[in-house]
Amino acid sequence: MSKLIGYSSIDENWCKFLLKLGITKVEIGVQSLENSVLEVNQRDYTTETVIFATRILRDYGFKIGYHMMVGMVGSTWELDVETLGRKLWQKDLCPDYLKIYPCVLLRGNYNQNRLSIQLNSGWKPLTNETFNQLLKKIKTKVPSYVKINRVQRIIPPEMIARGPSSIIDRQRFSSICKCIWHRSVGRRDVDLNCDFSDYRIKTYKQGDGFYVEATFGIDTILGYARMSFNRREGKAMIRELRVFGKMLKVGERNASFKGIQHIGIGKTLMRQIEELAIQNKCVNLLVNAGVGVRRYFKAIGYKEEGNYLIKKLTLNDCSTSN
């Protein structure tokens, strides 16, 4: 379950409340990482606020999605490339999910005087061409651990007074983008019933934590997991575990060992996560797991403790199969 909330609400008490509700993912409207742009657009936070919110959400084990906007009043094409191509992937940020929107002016009347002046005089919105060029530029810089959920809102062109209005074909970026959306098995021309047993495990740094993926063939993602560290409390947090493929019924076994589900990918990812936790001297490994997957974690040695599932690791125990 995901939740969209305001920055002013993101503190330890609110995180604990979200855990009780079963929330596992939080999306926040970052829009820009330039404080001058945020001020002009009358946003009531700064980049430092974003960093704080990201840290505390990650410490509590939530998956994190950012909403970013390009072509905003006060920004430039170069600033947007710098933000989405470099600043966004600094150690203190590094979101798991990303939604990108071009700034557009819808037809209608606006009563914010200071913003109206900017809209009427200094704002140069992106065009269909410059927005496509920007996406092409930043797509080559997106890390492998992020999933870009969308690159625009689908708004009828007749409703847009200024700004990009054409619908983007995301598949055109498949050859240059390394994000999860483009590389997942469902986006590749792959028979989901074939033999995937020859998969490989790759590990990437993501901020202060790690992203681990199982791939097949030419970088096709079969599954992945994320882990971060709450170093203040000496804990490692599993924030996500996902395996793609055709779903099987609860309790059903994959007797043919064909396809992706129930061939051991999840357990292999978990073994790697546990080894990384121990290497980083964290023997308390917690999972913020949704209700539907709690039974899976219990089956591999995790026990409920408050709002989390937890496993106590030792230096001699890196295996989820024991």
Protein Blocks (a to p, Z undefined) as FASTA:
>chain_A
ZZdddfklmcfklmmmmmmnopabdcddekpacfklmmmnopabdfklmmmmmmmmmmno
pacdddddehiahiafklmmmmmmmmmmgmklopabdcdddddddedddfbfklmmmmmm
mpccddfklmmmmmmmmmmmpcfkbccfbfcdcddfklpmgdcfbdcdfklmmmmpcbfk
lmpmklpccdfkbcfklcccddddehjbccddddehjhiafbdcdddddfknopacdfbd
cdedjdddehiacfkogajeonhmmmmmmmmmmmmmmmnopabdcddddfklmmmmmmno
pacehjbccddddfklcbfkZZ
